Amino acid sequence: MAPSKDYALAIVIEGEEGRRVEEIRRRWDKSVEKWPPHINLLWPFPALPSGGKDLHRLVPLLPPSFTVTLGPLRPPSSSSKKKSKGPCSNLYISPSLSSDPEGAMERIVEVVREQVAGAGECERREMHCTLGQIREDEFEEVAAMWEPMSFRVEALDLLSLRSGSMKSLCRIYLL
């Protein structure tokens, strides 16, 4: 099974933290209605025949629930030093490595890549949450709205974009 851009293994950001991310996404993310606020762990991800139900067998191999921090914001990369009013760049926010000293997120990725057919072929990408598509001259405005936040990760979701909007096919609760 080859990885598909229609699927992702992710941490869905819910509660007050999810609402904070949505507030920014509603303004700057043209795909805000397509998917919930989430941190991509593996994307693209293979389409699993079971719809992901067999992922529950991984729970004993996965780290227990943990806390992660999102932030601070980094400006989108730009080849120009002057503030552009031209094309937009994706604005990502990454989980802080210092907030995950045990490497729980990386361990999840390792276990899934080793244990799930086709997941070993997934590209290694930086784990991130998309906040939107901004021009360089809009970064300060977004940064003024953002404060780093910590939240408890208690589950992983296999997300599918097959129906035009991303939904969770399967939720795997961590111990």
Backbone as CSV, one residue per row, in Angstrom:
resi,resn,N_x,N_y,N_z,CA_x,CA_y,CA_z,C_x,C_y,C_z
1,MET,0.836,-1.187,0.000,0.000,0.000,0.000,0.875,1.242,0.000
2,ALA,0.744,2.011,-1.005,1.523,3.252,-1.091,0.822,4.355,-0.302
3,PRO,1.585,5.285,0.274,0.975,6.412,0.975,0.098,7.246,0.031
4,SER,-0.989,7.752,0.577,-1.940,8.561,-0.190,-2.130,9.911,0.496
5,LYS,-2.216,10.974,-0.274,-2.441,12.309,0.289,-3.847,12.467,0.853
6,ASP,-4.681,11.441,0.683,-6.034,11.467,1.234,-6.082,11.047,2.695
7,TYR,-4.949,10.579,3.248,-4.932,10.063,4.614,-3.778,10.666,5.409
8,ALA,-4.005,10.800,6.725,-2.960,11.292,7.623,-3.126,10.641,8.988
9,LEU,-2.016,10.365,9.641,-2.036,9.993,11.048,-1.723,11.284,11.795
10,ALA,-2.620,11.665,12.707,-2.510,12.994,13.297,-2.978,13.018,14.747
11,ILE,-2.612,14.103,15.407,-3.138,14.443,16.730,-4.145,15.558,16.487
12,VAL,-5.419,15.290,16.734,-6.448,16.322,16.569,-6.411,17.208,17.807
13,ILE,-6.404,18.517,17.589,-6.349,19.483,18.687,-7.782,19.894,19.014
14,GLU,-8.216,19.548,20.214,-9.605,19.785,20.603,-9.688,20.777,21.756
15,GLY,-10.900,21.006,22.229,-11.124,21.851,23.395,-10.732,23.295,23.148
16,GLU,-10.351,23.976,24.217,-9.980,25.399,24.138,-8.797,25.606,23.196
17,GLU,-7.846,24.692,23.210,-6.677,24.813,22.340,-7.100,24.741,20.872
18,GLY,-7.997,23.817,20.547,-8.503,23.706,19.184,-9.238,24.966,18.755
19,ARG,-10.004,25.537,19.658,-10.723,26.792,19.338,-9.743,27.932,19.059
20,ARG,-8.635,27.988,19.803,-7.631,29.039,19.564,-7.002,28.891,18.182
21,VAL,-6.697,27.649,17.809,-6.121,27.412,16.479,-7.159,27.767,15.413
22,GLU,-8.411,27.368,15.620,-9.479,27.649,14.645,-9.689,29.146,14.443
23,GLU,-9.548,29.928,15.500,-9.725,31.380,15.395,-8.763,31.962,14.356
24,ILE,-7.532,31.521,14.391,-6.543,31.996,13.419,-6.824,31.384,12.048
25,ARG,-7.128,30.097,12.015,-7.381,29.440,10.733,-8.591,30.039,10.016
26,ARG,-9.626,30.403,10.736,-10.815,30.975,10.086,-10.458,32.233,9.295
27,ARG,-9.465,32.936,9.747,-9.062,34.172,9.070,-8.078,33.934,7.932
28,TRP,-7.167,32.965,8.117,-6.074,32.832,7.141,-5.997,31.506,6.401
29,ASP,-6.763,30.506,6.793,-6.624,29.204,6.142,-7.804,28.944,5.215
30,LYS,-7.535,28.947,3.914,-8.613,28.749,2.934,-9.207,27.346,3.017
31,SER,-8.541,26.444,3.702,-9.036,25.076,3.853,-9.615,24.808,5.242
32,VAL,-9.998,25.855,5.937,-10.458,25.713,7.321,-11.629,24.744,7.451
33,GLU,-12.488,24.675,6.450,-13.640,23.773,6.521,-13.273,22.343,6.134
34,LYS,-12.094,22.145,5.561,-11.702,20.810,5.094,-11.236,19.893,6.211
35,TRP,-10.540,20.431,7.207,-10.002,19.562,8.253,-9.967,20.271,9.589
36,PRO,-9.994,19.481,10.677,-9.923,20.061,12.022,-8.491,20.486,12.335
37,PRO,-8.309,21.313,13.363,-6.934,21.638,13.780,-6.232,20.340,14.200
38,HIS,-5.053,20.120,13.660,-4.337,18.886,13.971,-2.846,19.045,13.737
39,ILE,-2.091,18.145,14.358,-0.645,18.043,14.123,-0.434,16.805,13.271
40,ASN,0.093,16.983,12.085,0.409,15.839,11.223,1.597,15.085,11.808
41,LEU,1.421,13.786,12.003,2.539,12.932,12.386,3.092,12.228,11.150
42,LEU,2.190,11.651,10.362,2.576,11.010,9.102,1.556,11.390,8.030
43,TRP,2.016,12.060,7.006,1.195,12.426,5.850,2.125,12.558,4.654
44,PRO,1.779,12.006,3.537,0.675,11.114,3.232,0.802,9.799,3.999
45,PHE,-0.345,9.076,4.110,-0.406,7.835,4.866,-1.142,6.796,4.030
46,PRO,-0.788,5.511,4.170,-1.460,4.495,3.348,-2.953,4.366,3.670
47,ALA,-3.731,4.068,2.649,-5.149,3.739,2.844,-5.187,2.327,3.418
48,LEU,-5.739,2.166,4.598,-5.746,0.862,5.247,-7.068,0.154,4.978
49,PRO,-7.020,-1.119,4.556,-8.245,-1.854,4.237,-9.238,-1.891,5.392
50,SER,-8.732,-1.907,6.615,-9.599,-1.991,7.792,-10.168,-0.632,8.187
51,GLY,-9.814,0.427,7.454,-10.207,1.771,7.865,-9.466,2.206,9.111
52,GLY,-8.396,1.499,9.431,-7.573,1.858,10.579,-7.922,1.124,11.856
53,LYS,-8.975,0.331,11.824,-9.396,-0.376,13.050,-8.285,-1.264,13.604
54,ASP,-7.443,-1.805,12.745,-6.361,-2.668,13.218,-5.226,-1.881,13.887
55,LEU,-5.270,-0.552,13.833,-4.239,0.251,14.497,-4.305,0.109,16.018
56,HIS,-5.458,-0.305,16.535,-5.603,-0.465,17.989,-4.621,-1.490,18.541
57,ARG,-4.171,-2.408,17.714,-3.205,-3.415,18.172,-1.869,-2.778,18.555
58,LEU,-1.632,-1.534,18.110,-0.367,-0.848,18.395,-0.322,-0.219,19.789
59,VAL,-1.464,-0.077,20.439,-1.526,0.650,21.716,-0.462,0.188,22.705
60,PRO,-0.243,-1.107,22.920,0.795,-1.505,23.885,2.209,-1.066,23.489
61,LEU,2.425,-0.814,22.210,3.756,-0.412,21.729,3.952,1.104,21.761
62,LEU,2.857,1.850,21.887,2.912,3.308,21.827,3.178,3.906,23.208
63,PRO,3.759,5.097,23.247,3.972,5.754,24.534,2.626,6.108,25.169
64,PRO,2.600,6.285,26.493,1.364,6.715,27.140,1.053,8.168,26.789
65,SER,-0.129,8.623,27.196,-0.502,10.017,26.917,0.592,10.952,27.430
66,PHE,0.706,12.118,26.797,1.784,13.051,27.104,1.305,14.469,26.832
67,THR,2.078,15.434,27.296,1.768,16.843,27.073,2.715,17.393,26.026
68,VAL,2.184,18.233,25.150,2.996,18.859,24.112,2.679,20.356,24.075
69,THR,3.638,21.139,23.633,3.459,22.587,23.491,3.596,22.966,22.025
70,LEU,2.661,23.770,21.545,2.750,24.330,20.191,3.241,25.759,20.301
71,GLY,4.265,26.077,19.535,4.743,27.451,19.515,6.217,27.492,19.812
72,PRO,6.838,28.605,19.700,6.350,29.864,19.138,6.256,29.812,17.613
73,LEU,5.642,30.834,17.045,5.516,30.910,15.586,6.856,31.212,14.947
74,ARG,7.051,30.671,13.757,8.225,31.011,12.949,7.725,31.668,11.679
75,PRO,8.370,32.719,11.219,7.940,33.326,9.954,8.060,32.324,8.813
76,PRO,7.149,32.399,7.825,7.299,31.517,6.666,8.621,31.806,5.975
77,SER,9.222,30.791,5.385,10.495,31.014,4.694,10.250,31.849,3.451
78,SER,11.192,32.720,3.180,11.078,33.607,2.030,12.457,33.846,1.465
79,SER,12.534,33.910,0.155,13.823,34.172,-0.457,14.126,35.673,-0.486
80,SER,13.122,36.472,-0.188,13.293,37.924,-0.220,13.363,38.471,1.197
81,LYS,14.212,39.458,1.431,14.308,40.061,2.758,13.279,41.162,2.937
82,LYS,12.739,41.715,1.848,11.745,42.769,2.022,10.367,42.138,2.190
83,LYS,9.492,42.827,2.891,8.161,42.294,3.154,7.354,42.253,1.875
84,SER,6.895,41.051,1.571,6.181,40.822,0.329,4.681,40.998,0.500
85,LYS,4.046,41.571,-0.515,2.594,41.616,-0.553,2.104,40.684,-1.640
86,GLY,2.991,39.824,-2.100,2.684,38.914,-3.192,2.120,37.594,-2.704
87,PRO,2.513,36.500,-3.354,1.946,35.190,-3.071,2.086,34.789,-1.599
88,CYS,1.168,33.950,-1.174,1.134,33.499,0.217,2.002,32.270,0.425
89,SER,2.455,32.100,1.652,3.185,30.918,2.079,2.397,30.261,3.197
90,ASN,2.511,28.939,3.298,1.864,28.254,4.413,2.555,28.630,5.709
91,LEU,1.753,28.879,6.735,2.286,29.170,8.060,2.056,27.937,8.923
92,TYR,3.147,27.318,9.319,3.084,26.126,10.151,3.567,26.473,11.550
93,ILE,3.056,25.732,12.506,3.586,25.817,13.860,3.946,24.402,14.263
94,SER,5.118,24.233,14.822,5.599,22.899,15.167,5.536,22.678,16.664
95,PRO,5.362,21.418,17.070,5.436,21.111,18.495,6.852,21.361,18.990
96,SER,6.965,21.890,20.174,8.267,22.152,20.770,8.913,20.846,21.205
97,LEU,10.142,20.622,20.774,10.848,19.407,21.175,11.111,19.396,22.672
98,SER,11.294,20.560,23.277,11.553,20.606,24.714,10.315,20.206,25.506
99,SER,9.125,20.306,24.890,7.910,19.909,25.603,7.662,18.404,25.485
100,ASP,8.470,17.710,24.706,8.330,16.268,24.517,9.686,15.614,24.770
101,PRO,10.200,15.762,26.024,11.562,15.294,26.303,11.742,13.791,26.130
102,GLU,10.690,13.031,26.253,10.780,11.579,26.089,10.692,11.173,24.623
103,GLY,10.428,12.123,23.737,10.336,11.815,22.317,9.107,10.997,21.956
104,ALA,7.988,11.245,22.639,6.775,10.450,22.427,6.278,10.531,20.988
105,MET,6.277,11.716,20.399,5.763,11.841,19.029,6.657,11.091,18.043
106,GLU,7.950,11.210,18.215,8.879,10.496,17.330,8.748,8.987,17.523
107,ARG,8.514,8.554,18.756,8.329,7.125,19.031,7.061,6.612,18.344
108,ILE,5.995,7.400,18.367,4.756,7.019,17.675,5.041,6.803,16.192
109,VAL,5.745,7.750,15.592,6.071,7.654,14.165,6.896,6.396,13.895
110,GLU,7.897,6.137,14.732,8.738,4.948,14.546,7.920,3.663,14.614
111,VAL,7.072,3.542,15.638,6.267,2.327,15.811,5.347,2.127,14.611
112,VAL,4.668,3.181,14.195,3.727,3.054,13.084,4.462,2.710,11.797
113,ARG,5.598,3.348,11.548,6.369,3.047,10.333,6.835,1.587,10.324
114,GLU,7.165,1.044,11.504,7.634,-0.340,11.596,6.493,-1.356,11.515
115,GLN,5.333,-1.018,12.049,4.272,-2.005,12.259,3.119,-1.968,11.259
116,VAL,2.984,-0.887,10.505,1.831,-0.749,9.604,2.305,-0.875,8.157
117,ALA,1.697,-1.796,7.424,2.067,-2.021,6.027,1.957,-0.724,5.233
118,GLY,3.023,-0.373,4.541,3.055,0.822,3.708,3.470,2.085,4.439
119,ALA,3.383,2.101,5.768,3.727,3.317,6.518,5.230,3.594,6.483
120,GLY,6.033,2.554,6.300,7.477,2.750,6.201,7.874,3.538,4.968
121,GLU,6.960,3.607,3.990,7.220,4.371,2.770,6.833,5.845,2.904
122,CYS,6.176,6.200,4.012,5.773,7.599,4.217,7.017,8.480,4.309
123,GLU,6.961,9.628,3.650,8.072,10.572,3.719,8.250,11.069,5.140
124,ARG,9.487,11.339,5.510,9.750,11.955,6.814,9.530,13.449,6.651
125,ARG,8.534,13.978,7.297,8.232,15.402,7.233,8.234,15.962,8.645
126,GLU,8.424,17.256,8.742,8.360,17.893,10.048,6.925,17.832,10.565
127,MET,6.767,17.407,11.814,5.442,17.406,12.427,5.002,18.860,12.576
128,HIS,3.754,19.141,12.196,3.320,20.527,12.228,1.797,20.645,12.258
129,CYS,1.350,21.836,12.605,-0.053,22.234,12.516,-0.089,23.415,11.550
130,THR,-0.992,23.375,10.569,-1.105,24.474,9.608,-2.032,25.542,10.183
131,LEU,-1.557,26.784,10.215,-2.389,27.896,10.684,-3.007,28.676,9.532
132,GLY,-2.414,28.608,8.360,-3.002,29.320,7.233,-1.986,29.646,6.169
133,GLN,-2.452,30.412,5.195,-1.609,30.862,4.097,-1.516,32.381,4.223
134,ILE,-0.332,32.854,4.520,-0.175,34.284,4.754,0.916,34.858,3.862
135,ARG,0.799,36.170,3.652,1.889,36.902,3.012,2.871,37.286,4.116
136,GLU,4.087,37.510,3.738,5.117,37.848,4.717,4.732,39.083,5.530
137,ASP,4.071,40.044,4.891,3.708,41.265,5.607,2.557,41.061,6.597
138,GLU,1.947,39.869,6.614,0.879,39.579,7.568,1.371,38.839,8.812
139,PHE,2.632,38.428,8.801,3.138,37.590,9.887,2.988,38.270,11.246
140,GLU,3.335,39.533,11.373,3.262,40.219,12.666,1.840,40.225,13.209
141,GLU,0.868,40.352,12.339,-0.534,40.347,12.761,-0.918,38.972,13.336
142,VAL,-0.501,37.910,12.656,-0.790,36.555,13.152,-0.042,36.326,14.465
143,ALA,1.220,36.727,14.513,2.040,36.520,15.704,1.432,37.220,16.923
144,ALA,0.788,38.370,16.715,0.155,39.090,17.825,-1.036,38.310,18.385
145,MET,-1.631,37.452,17.574,-2.779,36.657,18.012,-2.355,35.348,18.686
146,TRP,-1.118,34.937,18.506,-0.680,33.614,18.937,0.086,33.654,20.246
147,GLU,-0.212,32.732,21.129,0.589,32.478,22.316,0.831,30.982,22.359
148,PRO,2.066,30.547,22.661,2.304,29.109,22.752,1.314,28.477,23.734
149,MET,0.917,27.249,23.451,-0.043,26.572,24.320,0.353,25.115,24.493
150,SER,0.053,24.608,25.674,0.308,23.204,25.976,-1.022,22.483,26.112
151,PHE,-1.029,21.223,25.698,-2.233,20.416,25.861,-1.845,18.950,25.970
152,ARG,-2.749,18.176,26.511,-2.531,16.750,26.722,-2.924,15.986,25.473
153,VAL,-2.035,15.103,25.022,-2.311,14.242,23.874,-2.728,12.891,24.436
154,GLU,-3.985,12.538,24.215,-4.514,11.289,24.739,-4.920,10.319,23.641
155,ALA,-4.892,10.786,22.375,-5.332,9.925,21.277,-4.666,10.341,19.979
156,LEU,-4.654,9.404,19.037,-4.217,9.640,17.662,-5.425,9.393,16.775
157,ASP,-5.468,10.067,15.637,-6.565,9.854,14.695,-6.021,9.509,13.324
158,LEU,-6.673,8.563,12.668,-6.436,8.315,11.254,-7.463,9.171,10.529
159,LEU,-6.993,10.201,9.839,-7.870,11.145,9.160,-7.957,10.809,7.673
160,SER,-9.142,11.018,7.117,-9.370,10.771,5.695,-9.993,11.995,5.058
161,LEU,-9.489,12.354,3.881,-10.011,13.485,3.115,-10.823,12.992,1.923
162,ARG,-11.136,11.728,1.887,-11.791,11.125,0.719,-13.133,11.761,0.376
163,SER,-13.875,12.232,1.351,-15.213,12.769,1.088,-15.205,14.278,0.854
164,GLY,-14.048,14.890,0.699,-13.965,16.332,0.472,-13.689,17.123,1.733
165,SER,-14.039,16.571,2.885,-13.643,17.180,4.153,-13.061,16.064,5.019
166,MET,-12.063,16.427,5.798,-11.330,15.427,6.548,-12.137,14.987,7.757
167,LYS,-12.235,13.683,7.935,-12.904,13.151,9.112,-12.065,12.036,9.690
168,SER,-12.306,11.761,10.951,-11.570,10.698,11.621,-12.211,9.358,11.300
169,LEU,-11.404,8.469,10.729,-11.861,7.103,10.470,-11.721,6.247,11.713
170,CYS,-10.723,6.580,12.518,-10.391,5.738,13.648,-9.637,6.585,14.675
171,ARG,-10.007,6.446,15.935,-9.291,7.117,17.024,-8.640,6.051,17.889
172,ILE,-7.347,6.216,18.149,-6.587,5.279,18.954,-6.203,5.996,20.251
173,TYR,-6.749,5.520,21.368,-6.465,6.149,22.649,-5.160,5.616,23.214
174,LEU,-4.318,6.529,23.667,-3.059,6.158,24.313,-3.348,5.796,25.771
175,LEU,-2.519,4.953,26.349,-2.719,4.550,27.757,-2.349,5.658,28.700
